[in-house]
Amino acid sequence: MIPIQLTLEGLYSYQERQKIDFENLTEAGLFGIFGSVGSGKSSILEAISFALYGETERLNSRDKRAYNMMNLKSNKSLIEFDFINYENKKFRAKREFKRNSKNFEDVKTPEVSFYEWKNETWIPLEHSKAEKIIGLSYANFKRTIIIPQGQFKEFLELGATERTNMMKEIFSLHRFDLQNNVSVLNTKNKSELDQLEGQLKGFEEVNEEQILFEKENLKTEKQKFEEIKIQFKNIEEKYQQLKNLKTDFESLKQKKFDFEKLRLQKAEVDELEIKTELFDKVFRIFTPIIAEKNKLQKEISEQLKNKDNQFKILQETATRFEDIKNKLAVILPKFEALEQSKIQANDLGLILKMLEFSSDIKTLKDRTDKGSDKVLEVEAVHLLIQKKISELTESAEALKPKKIDSNTLIHVGNWFLEQKNLAESAKNQTGKIEEAQIKIEKLNAELISFSVNTETYKEDFKLKSEALETEMKKFSERRNQLEVQQKLAHFAGELHDGESCPLCGALEHPNIVEFDDVNAEVNVIKKQIEQIEIQKGLHLKQVSEIEKILDRKKIFEEQEKAEQENLNQIKIITDNHRKNFVWKDFNAENEAEFEQKRQQSFEIEKQIEEQSRQISEQQKLLEKERGNLEKYKKALEEFKLKEREVETQIKTSESNLKILQWLDYQGKEIAEIEDVYKKLAQSNLETEQNYQQLIKDEKEISPKLAEQKTIVNQLETRISELEKEVSENEDYLTESLVENNFIDVNTVQNILLQEINVQQMRNTIQNFRIQFETLRNVISELEIKLKDFSFDEEQFAVAENQFKTIENDLKIANDSVVKISSEIERLEKEFKKKENLLLDLAKAQKRRENLAIMQNLFNGAGFVRYISSIYLRQLCDHANVRFHRMTRNQLSLQLNENNDFEIIDYLNEGRSRSVKTLSGGQAFQVSLSLALALAESVQTNAQSEKNFFFIDEGFGTQDVESVNIVFETLMNLQKENRIVGIISHVEELKEKIPVSLHITKDEERGSLIEIV
């Protein structure tokens, strides 16, 4: 992850909105965040963590986190963080929360949203899970990217179990924790075994003998079925002939019965046909005439009703029109006098303004008098301040020649400080060289006790080991021969006639070999072999100890050489430094004199600064009084100008009066005139509005009245036309009745009341006639067909009984064949299933044995601990690369047999000790080395090409030299494509880091960020 930009507002001590542009910082590769204690440095890292994960180290959800994180002077908090993830995609995380306006301590739950930069715009994401975007959980994030305060030594001080769990989470070692997986597989396999064994119990009677028995039974039943089938065919043919004959006789009888019923209905159908045709004729001729008559009568009724309504509306409109005309006649005289009344109202308005202006003139004169007095007072104060500034300036100028140049003091002070540091460094280097020499001499003394040549000791020990191996091999071969001889002697002693030989199986043993007792010799050889093993072990231990001593000696020799080179370099730098002392007013050998002069100069500078401060304050006060003076003068001029403007406005208003006179109203009260003016203006407004409304109403109602008269006339005309059409319809109806021989219209209406469906009735009559003729023809054909046949009911009953009996026998035989076939098919399928189940059972039993072995292997997460130890040793190796450099090869980190971290101390014979014995500075160095190694491993898993790492503690525990080493380590990280940010108040680091943020805390504005 690479940060781009962070915006803060209302968070902890950040009251105002602050924005950090990380792009300039990350380009430098190494940057810092500096500020005093409590200025808000750590809050920047906490804001990034909270924006991404909604988690912080200082507060959890139970601590009223939102309320405590919000600045107490703010009503809302905002964190907006832009960054690039390991896929080189740009994202934004935003969290915002607000305070309840009615309850100060109630802060709403933060609103969170994530965005991705696509197509030159921010696109909202459907989720707010930073782990998906960054590829790290919050726990891994704070261990590998941003390490907050108090968490730096966490990894180093964790116990073995906790560290294993952490490694499991960081490096996804859960995939090696196979105990549960094996247990699940074992449980699943056991369940399968139980199921298979249970299923096989249901197949105990299924076997090949049962299947062969059923097949023989099927063969017998099939033969029986074929015999019955032949008998059934003969009986079925005879029975079918009698059945057909019976059907024909019964059909003839039924059809004669049906025909007789139709014959009785024929007269009724003929009469229905006559009625249908008459209805059809009347419907076609008279229905249109009667419908037209009803339509005309309905329309006349509607038009008469409409005419009455419209006539009523006409009368109402005429009455309203007369009312409007009467009101216009009444209001007209008042409207004609309206113009004169408006002029009078306008004059009253002007008089009101003139009265108000007169009041303003009086007020302005009072303010002008007071303003003149204030101007005189401010001018006096102005003169006093000018005098005090002159006195302070003269005093400051008199002190300046006594002060030494500040740059000179800084340069000389830095020279003495550097001289002191060089002397101290030379002393320390000399001590380190002496310590290294003492340790080398001590190691040489240890080597003397071994009496070996350090150049050829490995070859010498190798020759000794080979000789011991040869001797041991010779003794082993002899021991094997003697043991074989012992076994043969044992077998020979156990041989008896009539019992078989365990080697050859013979029952007779004529020549049994006799052997001497070799037990004593075997025991002697075993002791000799044991002695050789002990010698080999001693040789190996001696070689290991010599190698350790030589390795430590080599490290100390390299350390002595490096320290000597450093000492020589310090001496060269010291000589060059002394040549750079060029200040004649000071003595390079007398630092105390310089300090005294510098202190005197500082005191003078403080006096000058104090007087300058007082001058500045007096100048500010002078500027303030000068501004007040200008302001009061300007206000005074404005009062006078305003007074003249008001007098001019009174005269202008008086000249605009047309009816009224100013002298008649000059002494009256404003409220009295204002009341008269409002009443007159309201009366004028009402007169004008009423007149306009009446004119408008007259214009609207006049055309409506004319329109209504036209509507009434049109309705009267239409009613006359309809009455004529009704008369014509009556005449046509009378003619039609005469032409069709009907007495009156009632006869026609009675016929139409029958409501006969003509088409349906005609279809019914036609179907009847077809059915009648068809039955008559069928009866004739059947009588001809059965003329030479007769039907015996008893003979048919006998044949039917024979048929049913043989049919039942055939069904029984067929069911037997089908049942046996189904049983054979079922048995064969069950037998196949049984074979498959037996195969599955064998596989499951084999799997059970394998799983038992695997369960023993993975029990207790032992495999995970083993894998975790491999990862931890790799981390140690990576961390030691930097840790050796920081400690000048004096300390090394290793894992003991319990997977706990230990320190190898090369200054104490390479012995190991607990990491808890490290000093604060050393603990910081090893924690930094481990954190960098851990971050590299985790971010490599996250597939990140360029990585970011932030540290928030530890530099205050380092001396100047260690700070330089740590700084060199951090600078080298740039070559490894790493970006490092640090939070510190150590001045040495601040001077070395080219780009940094400086955090200051203002009492009114809160924390402020400045890029330095």
Disulfide bonds with the S-S distance in Angstrom:
none
